[in-house]
Amino acid sequence: MEALLDTRSHVPSASQRTADDVTARVVAHQWVNAEYKHLVLDAPEPAPLAQAGQFFHLECPQAGEDRPFFRRPMSVYKADPGKGQVEFLYKVTGAGTRGLATLRVGDTMRILGPLGVGFTLDESWKNIVVLGRGVGLATLAPLAEMAAANGVGVTAIFSARGPEQVMSTERFAKTGARIEIVLDSDGSSAVENVERLLRRIAREGKTGAFFTCGSDRLMLLMQRLGRELGIRGEVALEQQMACGIGMCFCCVRNFRSGNEVVSRRVCWDGPVFRLDEAMSW
């Protein structure tokens, strides 16, 4: 079925959003492991007011032969209005992030945001399950803190290639989250095993809602179980972007809406969407 452009007003209008292109200063920038770096920026408002699930469009410096032209979208790892800071956890993998990795304390950069639609919590949810892999854990960490601040219990399932790729456990632990770790290295990250784990948590009555980010196969698993068990949820999608503000239609993906397949812009209509409406590539 041909996808239709979804123009319905199901997300905040531009007048309801607050974003700005500001100059931020690097106050800390360290390697977390061999692949990921943690970037902390001093930034003026509205940057430190970012909500869980929102993202920024980061200007990446040129480095060596790398000449990144477009900015790079990056989910907020932490926003602290009191300190006037915003943080990012990212994998160094291409021209943009290699340039970003060269930033030193005291350097400045341009960041546009906060952008997009973040996570939501229903007052009826007493417990939620978050399931993330790789940098998806960075996106879900602010959600765990938002849930804890609202008296919602969190079970966090970390999926990674091996122990060295498991990140942010201390951050989740501080929220009181129950943490489960599944790894490729010991086979525990297999979809079948994660499904058994989710079903066990559901039997314990700890699944008011599902949240996920960072893996298509894990999203599809949560989506299937959500339909079967009547559990709602949300997914934060990762997508290549050019403008980050909905003008270029570079980040369009297909979604289910009733009996239709509709097209939505990940940067403007998301990046957080209803779990049951998201579609795999």
Buried (B, 14 or more C-beta within 10 A) or exposed (E): EEBEEBEEEEBEEEEEBEBEEBEBBBBEBEEBEEBBBBBBBBBEEBBBBBBBBBBBBBBBBEBEEBEBEBBBBBBBBBBEEEEBBBBBBBBBEEBBBBBBBBBEEEEEBEBBBBBBBBBBBEEEBEBBBBBBBBBBBBBBBBBBBBBBEEEBBBBBBBBBBEEEBBBBBEBBEEBEBBBBBBBBEEEBBEEEEBBEBBBEBBEEEBBBBBBBBBBBBBBBBBBEBBEEEEBBBBBBBBBEBBBBBBEBEBBBBBBEBEEEBBBBBBBBBBBBBBBBBBBEE
